[in-house]
Amino acid sequence: MSVGLDLDQYQLKKRVLLVFAPNPSDARYREQRAYLEEDAMLADEWRIAEFGIFEDGPSFAEERALAREESSRARADFGVEAGAFGLRLLDLDGTEILRSSEPVPLGDFVELMAAKAPWLL
């Protein structure tokens, strides 16, 4: 899927977690960050690349800064409305395996990934 971000480069290498929020100070974004920081080793083990996509404030794709146009395009392409919080977790093959409008603990991601591919446990 082309969203102004080169998501194809992650296929078969990393899962992509797109975290959409109005800004980096949003309480829901801070809660999601806390979940990710709590289980950073688990995120590494499951090869999850985090993207922070904001309406206001600097957006990022892992370590790379995103242009405002890229962020706006991603919000539109993934159907995240203005002012909304949203999560999208893309699997190694690029398919969406989680969509949420609320923060989600990393353990819940792992349960979903394990259900899709139990041989990975």
Sine and cosine of phi, psi and omega as CSV:
sin_phi,cos_phi,sin_psi,cos_psi,sin_omega,cos_omega
0.00,0.00,0.74,-0.68,0.03,-1.00
-0.98,-0.18,0.86,-0.51,0.01,-1.00
-0.79,-0.61,0.39,0.92,-0.11,-0.99
1.00,0.08,-0.20,0.98,0.10,-0.99
-0.95,-0.30,0.53,-0.85,0.03,-1.00
-1.00,0.02,0.98,0.22,-0.02,-1.00
-0.95,0.30,-0.39,0.92,0.00,-1.00
-0.86,0.51,-0.51,0.86,-0.02,-1.00
-0.91,0.42,-0.30,0.95,-0.02,-1.00
-1.00,-0.03,-0.32,0.95,-0.08,-1.00
-0.85,0.53,0.71,-0.70,-0.01,-1.00
0.92,0.40,0.11,0.99,0.03,-1.00
-0.89,-0.46,-0.74,0.68,-0.05,-1.00
-0.60,-0.80,0.47,-0.88,0.20,-0.98
-0.99,0.12,0.50,-0.87,-0.03,-1.00
-0.90,-0.44,0.82,-0.57,0.09,-1.00
-0.96,-0.29,0.93,-0.36,0.04,-1.00
-0.99,-0.12,0.88,-0.47,0.02,-1.00
-0.94,-0.35,0.93,-0.37,-0.01,-1.00
-0.98,-0.18,0.72,-0.69,0.04,-1.00
-0.44,-0.90,0.37,-0.93,0.04,-1.00
-0.86,0.52,-0.62,0.79,0.01,-1.00
-0.29,-0.96,0.21,-0.98,-0.02,-1.00
-0.92,0.40,-0.24,0.97,0.02,-1.00
-1.00,0.01,-0.11,0.99,-0.02,-1.00
-0.83,0.55,0.73,-0.68,-0.05,-1.00
-0.85,0.52,-0.62,0.78,-0.01,-1.00
-0.93,0.37,-0.63,0.78,0.05,-1.00
-0.90,0.44,-0.70,0.72,0.01,-1.00
-0.88,0.47,-0.62,0.78,0.05,-1.00
-0.90,0.44,-0.70,0.72,0.01,-1.00
-0.89,0.45,-0.68,0.74,0.04,-1.00
-0.86,0.51,-0.66,0.75,0.01,-1.00
-0.88,0.48,-0.68,0.74,0.05,-1.00
-0.86,0.50,-0.69,0.72,-0.04,-1.00
-0.93,0.36,-0.64,0.76,0.01,-1.00
-0.93,0.36,-0.58,0.81,0.04,-1.00
-0.85,0.52,-0.65,0.76,-0.08,-1.00
-0.88,-0.48,0.70,0.72,-0.04,-1.00
-0.85,0.52,-0.63,0.78,0.00,-1.00
-0.91,0.41,-0.60,0.80,0.04,-1.00
-0.91,0.42,-0.66,0.75,0.05,-1.00
-0.88,0.48,-0.66,0.75,0.04,-1.00
-0.91,0.41,-0.69,0.73,-0.02,-1.00
-0.87,0.50,-0.64,0.77,-0.02,-1.00
-1.00,-0.02,0.13,0.99,0.07,-1.00
0.80,0.60,0.87,0.49,0.01,-1.00
-0.97,-0.25,0.87,-0.50,0.08,-1.00
-1.00,-0.09,0.80,-0.60,-0.04,-1.00
-0.99,-0.15,0.72,-0.69,0.12,-0.99
-0.88,-0.47,0.74,-0.68,0.11,-0.99
-0.94,-0.34,0.90,-0.43,-0.11,-0.99
-0.87,-0.50,0.91,-0.41,-0.13,-0.99
-0.87,-0.50,0.49,-0.87,0.14,-0.99
-0.96,0.29,-0.70,0.72,0.00,-1.00
-0.83,-0.56,0.83,-0.56,0.00,-1.00
0.90,-0.43,0.23,-0.97,-0.06,-1.00
-0.96,0.28,0.85,-0.53,0.05,-1.00
-1.00,-0.02,0.33,-0.94,-0.03,-1.00
-0.52,-0.85,0.40,-0.92,0.15,-0.99
-0.82,-0.57,0.98,-0.19,-0.18,-0.98
0.82,0.57,-0.92,-0.38,-0.04,-1.00
-1.00,-0.09,-0.10,1.00,-0.10,-0.99
-1.00,-0.07,0.75,-0.67,0.09,-1.00
-0.95,0.33,0.59,-0.81,0.03,-1.00
-0.95,-0.30,0.60,-0.80,0.10,-0.99
-0.94,0.33,0.46,-0.89,0.02,-1.00
-0.82,0.57,-0.61,0.79,0.02,-1.00
-0.90,0.44,-0.64,0.77,0.02,-1.00
-0.89,0.45,-0.68,0.74,0.01,-1.00
-0.90,0.44,-0.71,0.70,0.01,-1.00
-0.89,0.46,-0.67,0.74,0.00,-1.00
-0.91,0.42,-0.67,0.74,0.01,-1.00
-0.89,0.45,-0.69,0.73,0.02,-1.00
-0.86,0.51,-0.71,0.71,0.00,-1.00
-0.91,0.41,-0.73,0.68,-0.06,-1.00
-0.91,0.41,-0.52,0.86,0.01,-1.00
-0.99,-0.11,0.09,1.00,0.11,-0.99
0.94,0.35,0.57,0.82,0.02,-1.00
-0.99,-0.17,0.90,-0.44,-0.08,-1.00
-0.96,0.28,0.34,-0.94,0.04,-1.00
-0.84,0.54,0.70,-0.72,0.03,-1.00
0.98,0.17,-0.05,1.00,-0.07,-1.00
-1.00,-0.08,0.43,-0.90,0.17,-0.98
-0.99,-0.16,0.59,-0.81,0.06,-1.00
-0.38,-0.93,0.51,-0.86,0.09,-1.00
-0.84,-0.54,0.64,-0.77,0.17,-0.99
-0.70,-0.71,0.82,-0.57,0.08,-1.00
-0.93,-0.36,0.86,-0.50,0.01,-1.00
-0.97,-0.23,0.72,-0.69,-0.01,-1.00
-0.98,0.21,0.05,-1.00,-0.03,-1.00
-0.84,0.54,-0.51,0.86,0.00,-1.00
-1.00,0.03,0.05,1.00,0.03,-1.00
1.00,-0.01,-0.06,1.00,0.01,-1.00
-0.98,0.19,0.54,-0.84,0.02,-1.00
-0.98,0.21,0.81,-0.58,0.02,-1.00
-0.90,-0.43,-0.13,0.99,0.07,-1.00
-0.48,-0.88,0.68,-0.73,0.10,-0.99
-0.67,-0.74,0.82,-0.57,-0.02,-1.00
-0.56,-0.83,0.50,-0.87,0.08,-1.00
-0.97,-0.25,0.16,0.99,0.03,-1.00
-0.72,-0.70,0.40,-0.92,0.08,-1.00
-0.86,0.51,0.52,-0.85,-0.06,-1.00
-0.74,-0.68,0.78,-0.63,0.06,-1.00
-0.88,0.47,0.54,-0.84,-0.04,-1.00
-0.87,0.49,-0.54,0.84,0.04,-1.00
-0.85,0.52,-0.56,0.83,0.04,-1.00
-0.93,0.37,-0.57,0.82,0.08,-1.00
-0.88,0.48,-0.72,0.69,-0.05,-1.00
-0.88,0.48,-0.66,0.75,0.04,-1.00
-0.85,0.52,-0.69,0.73,0.02,-1.00
-0.90,0.43,-0.69,0.72,-0.01,-1.00
-0.92,0.40,-0.64,0.77,0.00,-1.00
-0.92,0.38,-0.59,0.81,0.04,-1.00
-0.91,0.42,-0.57,0.82,0.01,-1.00
-0.97,0.25,-0.56,0.83,-0.05,-1.00
-0.63,-0.77,0.96,0.27,-0.08,-1.00
-0.88,0.48,-0.37,0.93,0.00,-1.00
-0.94,0.35,-0.20,0.98,0.01,-1.00
-0.98,0.18,-0.24,0.97,-0.02,-1.00
-0.96,0.26,0.00,0.00,0.00,0.00
